[in-house]
C-alpha cells in the first residue's frame, strides 16, 4: 500500500501544473499557424512537431513500461484468494464490545477472575492468551491417590461449589473430598501501585471433614498450585522456593498486559514445598504431566513429591504444598512489580494473613447485604431457603467464564473444502459468559444464557450487558449465532469430537430477548440509576441492527410463510432427521427441547407453536426498542405489524389449538402408531445381531400433534391468551391436573397421558424432556400464573391458588435437594422429586432464587 501511495503522489506531481500544459498547447497551435504560409520553413516546423510527438511517445512508453511491470509482478506473485464463505463472515456492524462503556475502568475491573469454571479453582484474565492459575490436589479413591483438577463426576466429591461470589472481586467455595474439607477463597484488589487489572489472592484452608484423622492418607494433604503463561513467556522460580518463611517468593515473570509480576506464598503452618517446571502449550494436559512426574519420583526415590527441577525456560510452574491437616495457605499475585514505587512487600502483606482474613469477612458481609437488598427474601422464605438462594447466585456468578478460540462450523456435503471433515473454522472470537454446569457443560450455550441473565442483570447490570454484548458480537453476516460455543483447547477437551461442529442451518431459542424485555421494562419504569439507564440505552441502540438481523435470520430460515400456499406466521425448527430409522421420534435439538415429541415424520409442512411464541417475543422487543429511540421508520412499523399478527388470538387458535384436548399443539405429518422394536440383522460374514429400530404401523397425515407438555403451554407463557377467555381456564386445568402435568415437586415436561411419556428415544437415549421437571419452564409458567393472578378476569383467583401451590412445591423441592446432596441439579424426577441429570447444574436451576423473590418479567 505504501508503494502504491508513493507512485500516486509522484504521478499527481507530474500533472499538477496544468497552467504549463495549457501554455505548451497554445505554443503548438501558434506554431502551426505560422508554418503554413512559408513552406520553405517546413523542416523547421517539422523539427518542432517531432519534438512534441517525442514527448508524447516517451510518456506513453513510460506508462506502458509500468503497466507491463505491474502485470509481470502480479503474474509472479499471484496467490489465488479463496472467497470467504458467508457463514464465517462477521456481521458488518460496529462491535458492541467496542462501546465506550465497556472500556476503561469497567474493562480493567473485570480483567482477573475465576474465569475457568471447568476447574475446581481456575483463575485467568479476560485476554486471549492469559497468565492462568489453578489448583489441583491428590484425593483418595479406593484407598489410592487420585489427582483432582477439572470438575468431573467420577471424582465422587461429596460437595463443591461457590457458597457466595460477587462476580467481580470475591468468592468463597467449599469442597468436600472424602475426609478432607477444602475451602477456597478468592479476593481481588486494585491499588495505586498495581499493574493493569490489580492484584489477587487465594486462601486455601484445609480441614478434616468428619474424621478422627487416624488414617495416614487422610492426615496429610498434597495441594498443587500452578501458574502458566499461554503466550509461552518464561517463568522464573523464586530464589529459595523451599524457604517459605524467610522468602515468600514462589515465582516471577513479565507480560505486556500486567508488567512485571510476582507470586508469593505465606503460611503460619509447617509446610513442605516442592516444584516442577514445564515448557508446553498443552495446559489442558497439565494434570497428566504432574502425575507422570510424581510417579517417576515414587518409582525412583519412593517419595511423593515433585523433583524441584524444571525444563529450560518453563512456561508452566507447579508448586506442591504438603502438610498435616489442618493447615492454611495464602497465595498472592502482585502485578506491576518492576516499578521502584511498587511496594511489593507491603502489598503482599495486605493480601495475606490477618489482613486477608478481615478483608474476606468484609466481602462476605457486603455479599450478604447486597443479596438481601437485591432479592428481599427475609420475609418470604425460611433460613434454609436463603442459604440455598445465596448458593444459587454464587454458583451462577462463580461459573462465569472467559473463552477464546474458533468455533467449528459444519458445511453442506456438496461444498468443496481442502479438509476432509467438511467443516470450516469461525473467526477467532472471545466469549464472556455464564455456563450451565461446571463438570458437564462448562461452556457457553445460547438458549441457556437468556435464562442465566434473568438473574445476573438484577445482581450486576454491567456484567449482564457485557455478557450480552459478547454473545451478539458472535453473529455472522447472515444474522446467525452458533448455539454452542466450544472455544479453546480446554473447552474442546470436554466435548466428544462428533459434537463439536455447529450447523449453520439450525437455530436455538432467542432467549436473550427475555432479558432485553426486562431491561426495556425497567427503562420505561425508571428502575435504573441515570448512569445505568444511559448504558442500557447506548447498548440497545448499537445492538438494534444485530437484533434485527437475528430476527430476520429466523424469519427467513425457520419460516414457511415465504413459500406459496403456506400459512402466515408458520415457523418450524430446522435440523430434524427425516431419514432416521432408530429414533422413536426424531429429535429437535435446535428447539432446546431435544427429545420432546414433535410430528413423527419431519417435513417442511411442520408448524411449531413454541417457535411462533419466541418470534412474538423477539418482534415485540424490536418494536419497543424502535419506539424507545423514536425511530418511526418502516422497520418499526413492520415489527408492529408482526407483533399484531403473531399475537392475534384467532389466528393462533386456527393454527395450533385443539378443541378436544383444550390444548395448543404443533402441526405436522404425524401418526401415533410408531414404536421401537428389536430386529435381527445380519452383519459381516452373516453374523446375526439385534438392533432396536423404529417401526411405523400407519401412514402419517397432516394433523395437530397430540402431546401435552411444556410446548403446549407456550401461548400461556407468552400471555397471548386473554384474561377473560375460557381457553385460559383450560390451560389452568391442564397445569393443575395430577393425571397430566401436576406433581408435588413441579410441573412435568410431558403429560402422563402422552403416548411417548418416559419412553426411550433410542436404545441408549433415556427420556430427557419426556417427563422430568425442569426449572426454566416452571419459572416461565409460574411467571404467567402470577401475571394472570393480577389481571382482572373470571380466573384470577384460580390462577393465584395454582401459583401459590406451584411456587411452594418448587422451592421446597430444590432446597431439600440442595441441603441433602450439596448440589443443584439439571432436572428433577417427577415421581419423587429427586435431582437427576447433571449435578452442579449452576445454570437455570438457579432461577429458584427468582421464584423465592417473586421476581418475574
C-alpha positions in Angstrom: 0.0 0.0 0.0 2.8 2.4 0.8 4.5 1.8 -2.5 1.2 2.5 -4.3 0.8 5.7 -2.4 4.2 6.9 -3.4 3.6 6.2 -7.0 0.3 8.1 -6.9 1.9 11.1 -5.3 4.7 11.3 -7.9 2.1 10.9 -10.7 0.0 13.7 -9.2 3.1 16.0 -9.1 3.7 15.4 -12.8 0.3 16.5 -13.9 -0.4 19.1 -11.3 0.9 22.3 -13.0 -1.9 22.4 -15.6 -1.1 26.0 -16.4 2.2 24.9 -18.1 0.4 22.2 -20.0 -2.0 24.8 -21.5 0.9 27.1 -22.4 2.5 24.2 -24.4 -0.7 23.7 -26.2 -1.0 27.4 -27.1 2.5 27.4 -28.4 1.8 24.4 -30.6 -1.3 26.0 -32.1 0.6 29.2 -32.9 3.5 27.2 -34.4 1.1 25.5 -36.8 -0.4 28.8 -37.9 2.9 30.4 -38.6 4.3 27.5 -40.6 1.5 27.3 -43.2 2.4 30.4 -45.3 6.1 29.6 -45.6 6.6 26.1 -46.9 10.3 26.6 -47.1 10.4 26.5 -43.4 8.7 23.1 -43.2 11.9 21.5 -42.0 12.0 23.8 -39.0 8.4 23.3 -38.3 8.8 19.5 -38.7 11.5 19.5 -36.2 9.3 21.3 -33.7 6.3 19.0 -34.4 8.7 16.0 -34.0 9.8 17.4 -30.6 6.2 17.5 -29.3 5.5 13.9 -30.6 8.6 12.7 -28.9 7.3 13.9 -25.6 4.1 12.0 -26.1 5.8 8.9 -27.2 8.2 9.0 -24.2 5.2 9.5 -21.9 3.3 6.6 -23.4 6.4 4.4 -23.2 6.9 5.1 -19.5 3.2 4.3 -18.8 3.4 1.2 -20.9 6.6 0.1 -19.0 4.9 0.4 -15.7 1.7 -1.4 -16.9 3.8 -4.3 -18.2 5.8 -4.3 -15.0 2.6 -4.4 -12.9 1.3 -7.4 -14.9 4.6 -9.2 -14.6 4.6 -8.6 -10.8 1.1 -9.9 -10.4 1.8 -13.0 -12.6 4.9 -13.8 -10.4 3.3 -13.1 -7.1 -0.3 -14.1 -7.8 -1.9 -16.1 -5.0 -5.5 -17.2 -5.6 -7.7 -15.6 -3.0 -10.3 -18.1 -1.8 -13.6 -16.4 -1.2 -14.5 -16.5 2.5 -17.8 -18.4 3.0 -20.7 -16.2 4.3 -21.1 -18.5 7.3 -17.7 -17.4 8.7 -18.0 -13.7 7.7 -18.6 -11.5 10.8 -21.7 -9.3 10.9 -20.7 -5.9 9.2 -21.5 -3.5 12.1 -19.6 -1.9 15.0 -19.0 -4.4 17.7 -20.9 -4.0 20.9 -17.8 -4.6 23.0 -16.2 -1.6 21.4 -18.7 0.7 23.1 -17.0 3.2 25.5 -19.0 1.8 28.5 -17.1 -1.5 28.1 -13.6 0.2 28.0 -11.5 1.9 30.7 -12.3 1.2 34.3 -15.1 -1.3 33.5 -12.8 -3.5 31.4 -9.9 -3.3 33.9 -12.3 -4.1 36.9 -13.2 -7.4 35.3 -9.8 -8.3 34.0 -8.9 -11.0 36.5 -11.5 -13.5 37.8 -12.3 -17.2 38.4 -13.0 -17.4 34.7 -12.1 -21.1 34.3 -15.3 -22.7 35.5 -14.3 -26.2 34.4 -11.5 -26.3 37.0 -12.3 -26.7 40.7 -10.4 -23.4 41.1 -9.2 -21.7 38.0 -8.1 -18.0 37.5 -7.4 -16.2 34.3 -7.6 -12.7 32.8 -10.0 -11.6 30.1 -7.5 -11.7 27.3 -7.0 -14.4 24.6 -3.6 -15.6 25.8 -3.5 -15.1 29.5 -1.5 -15.9 32.6 -3.6 -18.6 34.2 -3.6 -20.1 37.6 -5.3 -23.1 39.1 -5.4 -25.7 41.9 -5.0 -29.5 41.9 -4.8 -31.9 44.8 -4.4 -35.6 45.5 -7.7 -37.1 46.6 -8.3 -40.6 47.8 -10.3 -43.1 45.8 -10.5 -46.8 46.6 -7.5 -46.4 49.0 -5.3 -44.8 46.3 -4.3 -41.3 45.4 -6.2 -39.7 42.5 -5.5 -36.3 41.0 -8.3 -33.7 41.2 -8.1 -30.8 38.7 -11.1 -30.4 36.4 -14.6 -30.8 37.7 -15.9 -34.2 36.9 -18.5 -36.5 38.4 -16.1 -39.5 38.5 -14.2 -37.8 41.3 -17.1 -38.5 43.6 -16.8 -35.4 45.6 -19.5 -35.1 48.3 -19.8 -31.3 47.7 -18.2 -28.4 45.8 -19.5 -25.1 44.7 -19.4 -21.4 45.5 -21.4 -20.6 48.6 -21.0 -16.9 47.7 -19.5 -15.0 44.8 -20.0 -11.3 43.7 -18.9 -11.8 40.1 -16.1 -9.3 40.4 -13.7 -9.3 43.4 -14.7 -12.0 45.8 -15.8 -15.7 46.1 -15.9 -18.4 48.6 -16.1 -22.1 47.8 -16.4 -25.3 49.9 -15.1 -28.6 48.6 -15.6 -31.9 50.4 -13.5 -34.8 49.2 -13.8 -37.9 51.3 -12.3 -36.9 54.7 -10.9 -33.6 53.6 -12.7 -30.3 53.6 -11.1 -27.7 51.4 -12.3 -24.1 51.4 -11.0 -21.8 48.6 -11.4 -18.0 48.8 -10.6 -15.5 46.1 -10.0 -11.8 46.6 -9.1 -9.2 44.1 -7.6 -5.8 44.9 -6.6 -2.7 42.9 -4.1 -0.3 44.4 -2.2 2.7 43.1 1.0 0.6 42.7 -0.7 -2.4 41.0 -0.3 -3.2 37.3 -3.2 -3.4 34.9 -6.1 -5.4 36.5 -4.7 -5.2 40.0 -3.6 -8.0 42.4 -5.4 -11.1 43.7 -5.1 -13.6 46.5 -6.2 -17.1 47.1 -6.7 -18.7 50.5 -6.6 -22.5 50.8 -8.0 -23.7 54.1 -7.7 -27.5 54.6 -9.6 -29.2 57.4 -10.5 -32.7 58.4 -14.2 -33.5 57.5 -16.0 -35.7 60.0 -12.9 -37.7 60.6 -10.6 -38.5 63.6 -7.6 -38.4 61.3 -6.3 -41.9 62.2 -5.8 -42.9 58.6 -2.3 -41.9 57.3 -3.7 -40.9 53.9 -6.2 -38.5 55.5 -3.8 -37.0 58.0 -1.9 -35.1 55.3 -2.8 -33.3 52.1 -1.0 -32.6 48.9 -2.1 -29.5 47.0 -0.6 -28.3 43.7 -1.0 -24.7 42.8 0.2 -23.7 39.3 0.8 -20.7 37.1 1.0 -21.0 33.3 1.6 -18.4 30.6 -0.5 -19.1 27.5 1.8 -16.8 25.5 4.7 -19.1 26.3 6.7 -16.5 28.3 9.3 -18.0 30.6 8.5 -18.1 34.3 11.2 -17.8 36.9 11.2 -19.8 40.1 11.9 -17.9 43.3 15.5 -18.0 44.7 14.5 -20.0 47.7 11.2 -21.6 47.0 11.5 -24.1 49.8 12.1 -21.5 52.4 8.6 -20.1 52.7 9.3 -18.3 56.0 12.2 -16.2 55.1 11.4 -15.7 51.4 7.8 -15.9 50.3 8.5 -15.5 46.6 7.4 -18.6 44.5 7.7 -17.2 41.0 8.1 -14.1 38.9 7.8 -13.0 35.3 6.8 -10.3 33.0 4.0 -9.7 30.5 2.9 -6.9 28.2 -0.5 -6.6 29.9 0.3 -6.5 33.6 4.0 -5.7 33.5 6.4 -7.5 35.9 4.7 -9.7 38.4 5.4 -11.9 41.4 3.7 -14.9 43.1 4.1 -15.2 46.8 3.1 -17.9 49.3 2.7 -17.3 53.1 1.5 -19.6 55.9 1.9 -19.9 59.6 1.8 -23.7 59.4 4.6 -26.2 58.8 4.6 -26.8 55.1 6.7 -28.7 52.6 7.0 -27.1 49.2 8.4 -28.6 46.0 8.1 -27.6 42.4 8.4 -28.6 38.8 8.6 -26.6 35.6 7.3 -27.5 32.2 7.6 -25.9 28.7 4.5 -26.9 26.8 1.5 -25.2 25.2 -0.8 -28.1 26.2 -2.0 -26.7 29.5 -5.2 -28.8 29.5 -2.9 -31.9 29.9 -1.2 -30.5 32.9 -2.6 -33.0 35.4 -1.2 -35.8 33.4 2.3 -34.2 33.4 2.2 -33.7 37.2 1.1 -37.3 37.7 3.9 -38.6 35.5 6.4 -36.6 37.5 5.1 -37.8 40.8 5.0 -41.4 39.5 8.6 -41.2 38.4 9.7 -39.8 41.8 7.9 -42.6 43.6 9.5 -45.3 41.4 13.0 -43.8 41.7 13.1 -42.4 45.2 10.0 -43.7 46.9 8.8 -40.2 47.7 5.6 -38.5 46.7 6.9 -35.1 45.8 7.8 -33.1 42.7 11.5 -33.1 41.8 12.4 -29.5 42.4 13.6 -29.2 38.8 12.5 -27.5 35.7 12.8 -27.6 31.9 14.6 -24.7 30.4 12.6 -21.5 30.1 9.4 -23.1 31.6 6.0 -21.6 30.7 4.3 -23.6 33.5 5.3 -23.8 37.1 3.6 -26.2 39.5 4.2 -25.9 43.3 3.4 -28.8 45.5 2.3 -27.8 49.0 2.2 -30.7 51.5 1.3 -30.5 55.2 -0.5 -32.2 58.0 -4.2 -31.4 58.2 -5.4 -28.8 59.3 -3.4 -26.1 57.6 -4.0 -22.8 55.8 -2.1 -21.2 52.9 -2.3 -17.7 51.3 -1.1 -17.3 47.8 -0.8 -13.8 46.4 -0.3 -12.5 42.9 1.0 -8.9 42.6 1.4 -7.1 39.3 3.4 -4.0 38.3 6.4 -5.0 40.5 9.0 -3.6 38.2 8.4 0.0 39.4 10.5 1.4 42.2 7.4 2.5 44.0 5.7 -0.9 43.7 5.9 -1.6 47.5 5.7 -5.3 46.9 6.3 -6.4 50.5 3.5 -4.1 51.8 1.1 -5.3 49.1 1.8 -9.0 49.8 1.3 -8.3 53.5 -2.1 -6.7 52.9 -3.3 -9.8 50.9 -2.1 -12.4 53.3 -2.6 -13.4 57.0 -4.9 -11.4 59.3 -5.3 -8.6 56.7 -6.7 -11.0 54.2 -8.9 -12.6 56.8 -10.5 -9.2 57.7 -11.0 -8.4 54.0 -12.6 -11.7 53.3 -15.0 -11.2 56.2 -15.9 -7.7 55.0 -16.5 -9.0 51.4 -18.8 -11.7 52.8 -20.8 -9.1 54.7 -21.0 -7.0 51.5 -22.3 -10.0 49.6 -24.9 -10.8 52.3 -26.1 -7.2 52.3 -26.3 -6.9 48.5 -28.1 -10.3 48.4 -30.9 -9.1 50.8 -31.2 -5.7 49.1 -31.5 -7.3 45.6 -33.8 -10.2 46.4 -35.6 -9.2 49.7 -36.1 -12.8 51.0 -36.1 -12.2 54.7 -40.0 -12.1 54.9 -40.6 -14.5 52.1 -38.8 -17.8 52.8 -37.1 -19.7 55.6 -33.4 -19.6 56.5 -32.6 -22.8 54.7 -34.0 -21.4 51.5 -31.9 -18.3 51.9 -28.8 -20.4 52.2 -29.7 -22.2 49.0 -30.6 -18.9 47.3 -27.1 -17.5 48.1 -25.5 -20.6 46.7 -27.7 -20.3 43.6 -26.5 -16.8 42.7 -23.0 -17.5 44.0 -22.6 -20.6 41.8 -24.0 -18.8 38.8 -21.7 -15.9 39.1 -18.7 -18.1 40.1 -19.4 -20.1 36.9 -18.9 -17.2 34.6 -16.0 -17.9 32.3 -13.9 -16.3 29.6 -13.1 -18.3 26.5 -11.2 -17.6 23.3 -11.0 -19.7 20.1 -12.7 -20.6 16.9 -16.0 -22.5 16.6 -16.1 -25.3 14.2 -18.9 -25.0 11.6 -20.2 -27.9 9.6 -20.9 -27.2 5.9 -23.1 -29.0 3.4 -21.5 -32.1 1.8 -21.5 -30.5 -1.6 -19.1 -27.7 -0.5 -15.6 -28.3 -1.7 -13.0 -27.8 1.0 -9.4 -28.9 1.5 -10.3 -30.5 4.8 -11.9 -33.9 4.7 -14.3 -33.4 7.6 -16.2 -30.8 5.6 -16.1 -28.1 8.2 -14.6 -24.7 8.5 -13.5 -22.5 11.4 -15.3 -19.4 12.6 -13.2 -16.3 13.0 -11.2 -16.1 16.3 -13.5 -14.8 18.9 -13.8 -14.2 22.7 -16.8 -15.0 24.8 -17.5 -13.9 28.4 -20.5 -16.0 29.6 -22.1 -17.9 32.4 -22.2 -21.7 31.9 -24.9 -24.3 32.7 -22.8 -26.8 34.6 -19.1 -26.7 35.6 -18.4 -30.5 35.2 -20.8 -31.3 32.3 -21.4 -28.1 30.3 -18.5 -25.7 31.1 -19.0 -23.5 28.0 -21.5 -21.1 26.5 -25.0 -22.3 25.4 -27.1 -19.7 23.6 -30.5 -20.8 24.9 -29.4 -21.3 28.4 -27.8 -17.8 28.6 -31.0 -15.9 28.3 -32.3 -17.6 31.5 -28.9 -17.0 33.2 -29.2 -13.3 32.5 -32.6 -13.1 34.2 -30.7 -13.4 37.4 -27.4 -11.7 36.6 -28.9 -8.4 35.4 -30.6 -8.0 38.7 -27.3 -8.6 40.5 -25.0 -6.6 38.2 -26.4 -4.8 35.1 -23.0 -4.0 33.7 -21.8 -7.6 33.9 -25.0 -8.7 32.2 -24.7 -6.2 29.4 -21.0 -7.3 28.9 -22.1 -10.9 28.5 -25.0 -10.0 26.1 -22.5 -7.9 24.0 -20.1 -10.8 23.7 -22.8 -13.1 22.5 -24.2 -10.7 19.9 -20.7 -10.0 18.6 -20.6 -13.7 17.6 -23.2 -13.1 14.9 -22.2 -13.7 11.3 -23.2 -11.7 8.3 -26.5 -13.7 7.9 -27.6 -13.0 11.5 -26.8 -16.5 12.8 -25.2 -17.2 16.1 -23.7 -20.7 16.8 -25.8 -22.2 19.6 -22.9 -23.9 21.5 -19.6 -22.2 22.0 -16.6 -24.6 22.2 -13.7 -22.2 22.2 -10.1 -23.1 23.1 -8.2 -26.3 23.8 -9.6 -26.6 27.4 -13.2 -26.4 26.2 -12.6 -28.8 23.3 -11.1 -31.3 25.7 -14.5 -31.7 27.3 -16.5 -32.4 24.2 -16.6 -35.5 22.1 -15.3 -34.8 18.6 -18.6 -35.7 16.8 -20.5 -33.0 18.7 -18.1 -30.1 18.1 -19.2 -28.8 14.7 -22.2 -26.4 14.6 -24.8 -26.5 11.9 -25.5 -23.0 10.4 -28.9 -24.1 9.2 -30.0 -24.7 12.8 -31.1 -22.1 15.3 -31.7 -22.0 19.0 -34.4 -20.2 21.1 -33.5 -16.5 21.1 -33.8 -16.3 24.9 -31.6 -13.2 25.1 -34.8 -11.3 24.3 -36.1 -12.4 27.7 -33.6 -10.2 29.5 -33.8 -7.4 26.9 -37.5 -7.3 27.5 -36.9 -6.8 31.2 -34.3 -4.1 30.6 -36.7 -2.3 28.4 -39.4 -2.6 31.0 -37.0 -1.2 33.6 -36.2 1.8 31.4 -39.9 2.6 31.0 -40.5 2.3 34.8 -37.3 4.3 35.7 -36.0 1.5 37.7 -32.3 2.2 37.0 -29.9 4.9 38.0 -29.1 7.6 35.5 -25.7 6.0 34.6 -27.3 2.6 34.2 -30.1 3.9 32.0 -27.6 5.7 29.8 -25.5 2.5 29.4 -28.6 0.3 28.7 -29.8 2.8 26.1 -26.5 3.0 24.4 -26.2 -0.7 24.3 -29.7 -1.2 22.9 -29.1 1.5 20.2 -25.9 -0.2 19.0 -27.4 -3.7 19.4 -30.5 -2.9 17.4 -29.0 -3.7 13.9 -27.7 -7.0 15.2 -31.0 -7.9 16.9 -32.8 -7.1 13.6 -30.5 -9.4 11.7 -31.0 -12.2 14.3 -34.8 -11.8 13.9 -34.6 -11.8 10.1 -32.5 -14.9 10.1 -35.2 -16.7 12.0 -37.9 -15.1 9.8 -36.3 -16.3 6.6 -34.7 -19.6 7.5 -37.2 -21.0 10.0 -40.3 -19.8 8.4 -42.7 -21.3 5.9 -44.7 -18.1 5.2 -42.3 -17.2 2.4 -43.4 -20.2 0.4 -46.5 -20.2 -1.8 -49.6 -21.6 -0.1 -48.1 -21.6 3.4 -49.6 -20.1 6.5 -48.5 -16.6 7.6 -46.8 -16.8 10.9 -45.8 -20.5 10.4 -42.4 -21.4 11.8 -40.6 -24.7 12.4 -37.3 -25.7 13.8 -34.9 -26.9 11.1 -32.5 -29.7 11.6 -34.7 -32.7 12.3 -33.6 -36.0 10.7 -36.4 -37.3 8.4 -34.3 -40.4 7.4 -33.7 -41.9 10.9 -34.6 -45.5 11.5 -33.5 -45.6 15.1 -35.3 -42.7 16.8 -38.8 -43.2 18.1 -39.5 -39.5 17.5 -36.8 -37.6 15.6 -35.1 -35.1 17.9 -35.5 -31.3 17.6 -32.2 -30.3 19.2 -32.4 -26.8 17.8 -35.5 -26.1 19.9 -33.7 -26.8 23.1 -36.2 -29.5 24.0 -34.2 -32.3 22.3 -36.5 -35.3 22.5 -39.8 -33.6 23.3 -42.3 -35.3 20.8 -43.0 -33.4 17.6 -44.5 -34.7 14.3 -43.5 -38.3 13.8 -42.3 -37.6 10.2 -40.3 -34.4 9.9 -41.3 -32.3 6.9 -41.5 -28.7 5.6 -45.2 -28.7 6.5 -44.5 -28.6 10.2 -45.6 -25.7 12.4 -44.0 -25.4 15.9 -46.0 -23.4 18.4 -43.0 -22.7 20.7 -41.0 -21.0 17.9 -44.0 -18.9 16.9 -44.1 -17.6 20.5 -40.3 -16.9 20.5 -40.8 -14.9 17.4 -43.5 -12.8 19.0 -41.2 -12.1 21.9 -38.4 -11.0 19.6 -40.7 -8.8 17.4 -42.2 -7.2 20.4 -38.7 -6.3 21.8 -37.6 -4.9 18.5 -40.8 -2.8 18.2 -40.2 -1.5 21.8 -36.6 -0.6 21.0 -37.6 1.3 17.8 -40.2 3.2 19.8 -37.7 4.0 22.6 -35.4 5.8 20.1 -38.4 7.2 18.2 -37.2 5.5 15.0 -40.5 5.9 13.2 -39.3 4.1 10.2 -40.7 1.3 8.1 -38.9 -1.3 10.2 -40.6 -0.1 13.3 -43.9 -0.3 11.6 -43.1 -3.8 10.2 -42.4 -5.1 13.7 -45.6 -3.6 15.0 -47.5 -5.4 12.2 -45.6 -8.6 13.0 -46.5 -8.3 16.7 -50.1 -7.8 15.9 -50.2 -10.8 13.6 -48.3 -13.2 16.0 -50.4 -12.1 19.0 -53.7 -12.5 17.0 -55.6 -14.9 19.2 -57.9 -16.1 16.5 -55.1 -16.9 14.0 -53.2 -18.7 16.8 -56.2 -20.8 17.6 -56.8 -21.7 14.0 -53.3 -22.9 13.5 -52.5 -24.6 16.8 -55.5 -25.1 19.1 -57.2 -28.4 19.6 -60.8 -28.1 21.0 -61.0 -31.8 22.0 -57.8 -31.6 24.2 -58.2 -27.9 25.2 -54.5 -27.5 24.4 -52.1 -26.0 21.9 -50.2 -28.4 19.7 -47.6 -28.5 16.9 -48.8 -29.3 13.4 -47.1 -31.7 11.0 -47.0 -35.1 9.2 -47.8 -37.4 12.1 -49.0 -40.7 13.3 -49.2 -42.0 16.9 -48.6 -45.6 15.7 -44.8 -45.6 15.9 -42.8 -47.9 18.1 -39.3 -49.2 18.7 -38.8 -52.9 18.0 -35.9 -55.3 18.2 -35.0 -56.7 14.8 -32.4 -59.3 13.8 -29.8 -58.1 11.4 -27.0 -59.9 9.6 -23.6 -58.2 9.6 -20.2 -59.1 8.4 -19.9 -62.8 7.5 -23.6 -63.4 8.1 -23.1 -62.8 11.8 -26.5 -62.2 13.4 -27.1 -59.2 15.7 -30.1 -57.3 17.1 -30.9 -53.7 16.7 -33.7 -51.6 18.2 -35.3 -49.9 15.2 -38.3 -47.7 14.5 -41.4 -49.3 13.2 -44.2 -47.2 11.6 -47.6 -49.0 11.7 -49.7 -46.4 10.0 -49.3 -43.9 7.2 -48.8 -40.4 8.7 -51.0 -37.5 7.8 -51.0 -33.7 8.3 -52.6 -33.0 11.7 -52.1 -31.5 15.1 -49.6 -33.4 17.2 -51.4 -34.5 20.4 -48.8 -34.3 23.0 -49.5 -32.0 26.1 -46.4 -30.6 27.8 -44.2 -27.6 28.0 -44.5 -26.8 24.3 -48.3 -26.8 24.7 -48.1 -24.0 27.3 -46.1 -21.5 25.2 -49.1 -19.4 24.3 -49.9 -19.3 28.1 -46.3 -18.4 28.9 -46.4 -15.7 26.2 -49.6 -14.3 27.8 -51.3 -14.3 24.4 -54.5 -15.7 25.9 -56.9 -13.0 27.0 -57.6 -13.0 30.8 -61.3 -13.5 30.2 -61.1 -16.3 27.7 -62.5 -19.7 28.5 -59.3 -21.1 26.9 -57.3 -19.7 29.8 -59.3 -21.9 32.2 -58.5 -24.9 30.0 -54.8 -24.1 30.4 -55.1 -23.8 34.2 -56.9 -27.1 34.3 -54.1 -28.8 32.3 -51.5 -27.3 34.7 -53.3 -28.4 37.9 -54.3 -31.9 36.8 -52.3 -34.6 38.5 -53.0 -37.0 35.7 -51.5 -34.6 33.2 -48.7 -32.2 34.4 -49.0 -31.5 38.1 -46.8 -33.1 40.7 -45.8 -32.2 44.3 -42.4 -31.2 43.0 -43.1 -29.1 39.9 -44.7 -29.5 36.5 -43.8 -32.4 34.3 -42.3 -31.7 30.9 -44.7 -34.1 29.2 -48.1 -35.3 30.3 -48.6 -38.7 31.7 -51.3 -39.2 29.0 -48.8 -38.8 26.2 -48.0 -42.0 24.2 -44.3 -41.1 24.4 -44.3 -40.3 28.2 -41.0 -41.5 29.7 -40.1 -43.6 26.7 -36.6 -44.1 25.4 -35.9 -42.4 22.1 -33.3 -45.0 21.1 -31.8 -48.0 22.8 -29.3 -45.7 24.6 -31.2 -42.3 24.8 -33.2 -42.2 28.0 -36.2 -39.8 28.3 -35.0 -36.2 28.7 -37.8 -33.8 28.1 -40.4 -36.6 28.3 -41.5 -36.3 32.0 -38.8 -34.9 34.2 -39.2 -31.5 35.9 -37.2 -28.6 34.5 -36.8 -25.3 36.4 -36.6 -22.9 33.4 -40.0 -23.8 32.1 -41.5 -24.0 35.5 -40.3 -20.5 36.1 -41.9 -19.2 32.9 -45.2 -20.9 33.7 -45.1 -19.6 37.2 -44.4 -16.1 35.9 -47.5 -16.3 33.7 -49.6 -17.7 36.6 -48.5 -14.6 38.6 -49.5 -12.4 35.7 -53.0 -13.8 35.3 -53.5 -13.7 39.1 -53.1 -9.9 38.9 -55.3 -9.4 35.8 -59.0 -8.7 36.0 -60.9 -11.7 34.8 -63.0 -14.7 36.0 -60.0 -16.9 36.5 -57.9 -14.6 38.6 -58.4 -16.4 41.9 -57.9 -19.8 40.3 -54.6 -18.7 38.9 -53.5 -17.4 42.3 -54.2 -20.6 44.0 -52.3 -22.6 41.5 -49.4 -20.1 41.6 -49.1 -20.3 45.4 -49.1 -24.2 45.4 -46.6 -24.5 42.5 -44.3 -21.9 43.9 -44.2 -23.7 47.3 -43.6 -27.1 45.6 -40.7 -25.8 43.5 -38.9 -24.0 46.4 -39.3 -26.9 48.8 -38.0 -29.5 46.4 -35.0 -27.6 45.1 -34.0 -26.5 48.7 -34.4 -30.0 50.0 -32.3 -31.5 47.3 -29.6 -28.8 47.8 -29.3 -29.4 51.5 -29.5 -33.2 51.2 -27.0 -33.6 48.3 -25.0 -30.4 48.4 -25.8 -29.6 44.7 -28.2 -28.0 42.3 -29.5 -30.4 39.7 -30.3 -30.2 36.0 -33.8 -31.7 36.3 -35.9 -33.4 38.9 -37.7 -36.8 39.0 -41.4 -36.3 38.5 -42.2 -39.3 40.8 -40.2 -38.4 43.9 -38.6 -35.0 43.3 -35.0 -36.3 43.4 -32.4 -34.4 41.5 -31.2 -36.1 38.3 -29.2 -35.5 35.2 -26.2 -33.2 35.6 -25.3 -32.2 39.2 -23.6 -28.9 40.0 -26.1 -27.5 37.4 -25.4 -23.9 38.2 -27.4 -22.6 35.2 -31.2 -22.1 35.0 -31.9 -24.2 38.1 -30.7 -21.1 40.0 -34.0 -19.5 38.8 -35.4 -20.9 42.0 -33.9 -17.7 43.6 -36.2 -15.5 41.5 -39.1 -17.8 42.4 -38.3 -17.2 46.1 -38.1 -13.4 45.4 -41.2 -13.5 43.2 -39.2 -11.6 40.6 -40.9 -12.0 37.2 -41.0 -10.1 33.9 
